Amino acid sequence: MKNTAMAPGRLFYLDWLRVLAMVAIFLHHNARLFNAGEDWHVKNATSSAAASIVTIFNGQWLMPLFFLIAGAGTYYSLKSRGSGQYARERTLRLLIPFIFGMLIIVVPQAYYDAIFHGTTLSGYNIIQIYWLYLQKIFQSLPEPPLFHLWFLRNLFLFSLITFPLFFIRDRNGKNFISRMAAFIDKPFVLIPLLVLMITLVNILTYPDGFWGYRNGGWNIITYLLFFIFGYLLFASPRTIEIIKKLRWYSLAIGIASLTFIVIYISNSGNPEFGALMYDVGMLIQAIGTWGWLFAILGFGSLYLNRNNRFLSYANEAVLPFYVLHQTAIIVIGYYIVQWDIGISLKYFTIAISSFIAIMLIYECVVRRINILRFLFGMKLRRAPSVVSVSIARN
């Protein structure tokens, strides 16, 4: 596919990484049907060691990468937007699809989760089931069942929380984060700071408490830090150059960390909060996570910084795909995990069929109807003007 002209200053590799991360989260959630050691909305009767390793691996970097890219995107977005434009854009792109998704898209997930775990709903019609779901939401406030949409909720909240850091400026026109970026653009300051802050938050935050509750393997405070660090890293061009130079070392550190974690969990299980090995594990996880993130950013900046038509299409589809994907996986997975076939065949059947279902819904319905584009956080399509149509005809 032929490359299109590069927009000045745009880092296309961040768009590529966002798209590839979406593919990874899709495959990850398919693996959640088969991994060992944790329940999920729907689960196969037997587990797979391969699926377990894949989910452990993805847990080290996948959601942190999403928040890091979101923070980087915020840095570049604010170059061309004022505070009012930024707040409006965050509301349209995050809050609207979150509310729509909670009220409509995740209802089938709630239904299949309930019947899979033994709730009898055969006597209810669809309206009654929907009403039961709404009751469940309001009974669970302030922490309703968010399913996979917790990412949109968190990202919207982070946009509000970090507002003062990004918009309050000193006499020289620099905000707090930009001033901090100038301070940490040295490896011996940058790397210990990133590792230490993530480690301390994980060590000090009780995992079963409100702040320690984990979605995607990390608590809400660490996700906030990854979001801020995404802005921080890209506010300093020198920092990105450092990350590029460290890409091979970072990859080696990520692999070493993952190897240690897999071997330790396989032999000893997850250590308890407060134990020495828990603290050591949090340190190793933080080191390994930054290793993976630096490696991904470093290699991505070298090999993915180009644009083409596929990227433009895929980048627009990322958010609707994210909103739709887990519902499709759970609905289809509920039936296929009951088949008497091997795990590998089940996995590929669910992954392929759910991907086709998502893309058909997106391409044939969501992408083409403006009200749905709005509800899924997309820009509206403009109808061709009368003047342009008449020119085309002539």
N, C-alpha and C positions, 0 to 999 in steps of 0.2 A: 504494500500500500504506500502510496507516495506521500512523503512528508509535506505538510503545509508550512507556511512561513511561521517562524517563531515570534510570538509577541514579545516585545522588548521587556526584559526584566522578569518575565514569568518563568517559574521553575516547573517545567512540565514533569520532572521526575516525581514531584510531590503528588501530581494528579495520577501518575502511573502507580505510585505506592498506595494511594487511596483505593484505586481499583483493584490492585492485587491483594490488598488487605481484605477487601470485601470478598474476593474469591476465597481467601483463606478462612474467613469467619464462616462462610457458607459450608466449606468442607469440614471445618471444625464442628459445627453444629450437627452435621451428619454423623460425625464420629461420636458425638455425645450419646447417641442411641446405643453404642456398643462398648464404651469404656467402662472400666471397673472402678469401684471405690466410691461412687456417688450416684445418687438417684437423679432422675431428670423427669421431664413431663411424660415422656414415653420411653420405654427401655426394652431392649432385646432380652430374652430369657438368659442368654449366655453372653459373656463379655469377651473382648479381644485384647490381647496384649499390645498389638500394633495400634489399635485405637486409643488405648490408655497412654502409650508413649507419645502419640501425636497430640493428644489433648494436654499433656504435661508440657510438651515443647511449645505449643501455641500459647499456653498460659503464661509463658515467660516473657513474651514480647507483643502479642497480637493486639490486645486492647490498649496497652501503653502506646503502641504505634498509632492507633486511631486518635488518641488524645494528643499525642505529640504533633501529628499532622494538623489536627484542628487548631492547636496553638500557633503553629507556623502559618496556617491559613489566616488566622486572626491578625497576625503581624502584617501580612501583605494586604489584607482587606482594609485595615485601618489607614493605609497609605492613601487610599482614595475615597474614604468615607469619614463623615463626621460622626459624632456620638449618636445623633438622632437616626441617621441612616443605618448605622451599625445595629442599634437596638431594633429597628424595624426589620432588618434583614435576618437577625437571629430569631425574632418572633415568627416570621413567615417560614423560615427554613427549618426551625427546630420545634417550636411550641405547637404550631398548627398540626404538623404530621404526628407529633406525640399524642395530642388530644384525639385526633381522628383515629390513630392506630389503637389507642386504648379503648375507644368506644366501639370500634368496628373490627379492625384487623385481627386483634388477639383473642376475640371471643371464641373462635374454633379451637385455639390452643387451650383455653380454659375448659372447654367442653371435653376434649380428648384427654387432657390431663386428669380431669375428674373421673371419667369412666374407666380410664386405665388403672387408676388407683382405687377402684372399687365402689365409686358412687353410682347409684342407680338413677338414671335419668330417662329411662325408656318411656315413662308416663308423661313426659313434658314435651310440649311443642316448642318450636324455635323461639316464639315470643316469650314463653315462660323461662326458657333457658337463658335468654338475653337478660331478663329481669333478675334472675338469680345471680348472673354475673355482675350486674350493676350493684346489687345489694352487697356482694362480696367486696367490691371496690370500696364502697362507702363504709362498710364495717371494718375494713383494714386500714383506713386512714389513721395516721399520716403516712403509712407505708403500704399502699395497695399493691397487689400483685402486678408488677410491671412487665413480666416476661422479658423479652429482649429489648424493649423500648426504654429500659433504664438508661441506655447510652444517650438517647436524645434528651431525656430529663436532666441527666447530669451535665451534659454539655451546655444546655440552656442555662442551668443554674450557675455554672462556671463563668459563662459570659457575663452574668449579672454581678457575681462576686468579684471578679477581676476588673470590673469597670473602672474603679479608681486607679488601679495600677497602670492601666493603659491610657487614661485620659487626663489625669492630673499632671500637669507639667510645670517644670521649674522656669526660671527666667530665660534659660537658653533653649526652651522649647522641648526639653527631653523629659520623658516620663520616668518613673522609678525603674521599670524593667530595662529600659534603654541604658540608664546609668549603671545598672548592675551588670549588663552585658559587657560594657567596657571594662569592668573590673575582673570578670572571670574568663577573659579570652586567652588564658594561659593554661596549658594542660595540667600543671601541678596544682592549680586552683580549681579548674572546671571539674575534672573527673572526681576528686575526693568530695567536692560539694554535692554533686549529683548523687553519688553512691551513698554518702552519709545521710542525706536528708531522707531518701527513700527508706534506708535501713532503719533509722530512728523512728519514723512514723509507723512502720510495720512492727517493730519491737514494742513500742509503747501503746499501740492501739489494740485493745482486747478484741479478738476476731469475732466473738459472739455478741458484742455490744452494738449499739446503734452506729457508731462511727467506724467500727471494724467489720461490719457486714460486707461480705465479698460478693461482687458480681464480676464474672470474668477473671477471677483469681486475685483481685486487688480490691482494697477498700477505697472509699470515696475520697479520702484525703490524698492518697497517693495518685489517684487519677487527676485531682486538681493540680498536684505538683507537676505531673507529666504535661498537662495542658499549659501551665505557666512556663515550664522549661522549653516547650515547643516554640513559644514566642521568644523566649530568652535566647535560645541557640541561634535562631535565624535573624535576630536583631544585630548580630555581630558577624560580618563576613569572615573575619579571621577565625572564628570558632568553627564555621562550616569547613574551612580549609583544613583545620586541625583534624576534624572528623574524617575527612577524605584520606588524609595521610595515615590515620590509625585504623583503616578499615580491615586490614589483614590481622592485625593484633586483636582488634575487637572481635572478629569472627572466631579466632582461636579461643578467646576468653569465653565467648558465648557457648561454644561447643564444650569446653572443659566444665563450665558451670552446669550445663544440662546433664552431662555425663555423671557428675557427682550427685545431682538431685535424683536422677532416675535410679542410680545404684542404691542410694541411701533409702529412698522410699520403698524400693523393692525388697530390701532386707529388714528395715526397721519401721516402716510406716511413717506417717506424719508425726513429727515431734509435738509435744504439748506446749501451749502458750506459757511463757515464763521459764521454760527449761533452757539450759545452755545451748543445746543443739538447735532449739528453735531460733535463738538469737543468731547463732552461726549460720543457720539456714537462710535467715532473712538477709544477712550480709552477702552470702554467696548468690542468692537470688538477685539482689540489687546489682551486684557486679556483673552477673551474667546478662541481666536484662539490658543494662546500658551497653554491654558488649554487642548484643544482637541489634539494638537500635542504632548504634554507631555504624555497625557493619552494613545494615540495610540502607541507611542514609548515605554512607560513603560509596557503596557500589551503585546505588540508585542514581546518585548525582553524576557518576561517570558514564553510565551506560543507558540511562532511561530519559535523559533530558532532551526529548524530541517529541514533536506533536504529529498526529495523523488523524484521519477521520474516525477511526475506531476509538481512539482515546476521547475525542470530543463526545461521541455517542455514549461510551461507557461511563465517562465522568458525570454526565447528566443522569444516568440511570442508577448510580450508586445508592443514593438516598431512597428512592422507591424500592429498589431491590432489597435494601436492608430492612425496610418496614415490612415487606412481604415475605422474606425468605424463611423465617422460622415457622411461621404458620403453615406454609406449604410443606416443610420438612416434617412437622409433627402430624399433620393430617394424613399425608401419604405414608409416613413411617409407621403410624399406628397400625395400619393394615399389613404392611409388608413385613414387619418384625414377627408377625404371627405365621408367616409362610415357613414351610419345612424345607429350607434351602440353606446353604452356607452363609456365613457372616459376610464374606467378601462380596458375594452376589447380591445379598440384601443391600449392602452399603451402596454399591454402584447403581442398583435399581432405584433406590430412594434418591440418590444424588442426581442422577440423570433425569428422572421423571419430575422431581421437584424443580429442577432448573428449567426444564421445558415449560412447566406450568407457570412459573414466575415470569419468564420472558414473554409468554403468550399474553398473560394479564397485562404486563407492562406495555408491550408493543401494540397490542390490539385495543386496549382500553385506556390505561392510565396516561400514556404518552400523547394520546390524540384528543382527550377531552379536557378542556381548560379547568373545569371545576375540580376534576380529579388531580390535575397538575398542581393546582393550588393546595389541595388537601395533602398531597404528598411532598410539599415543600419545593416544587419546581417553579421555574419562571413560566409565566403564561405565554402561549403562542399568540402572536399577533396576526390577525387576518390581513391578507394582502390588500393594499389600498386600491381604490378604483383607478387611480392614475397609473399605478404600476401594472395592473391587469390590462388596461387598454393599450399601454405601450407594448406589452408582451404579445398582444393579439396582432398589432400592426407589424 
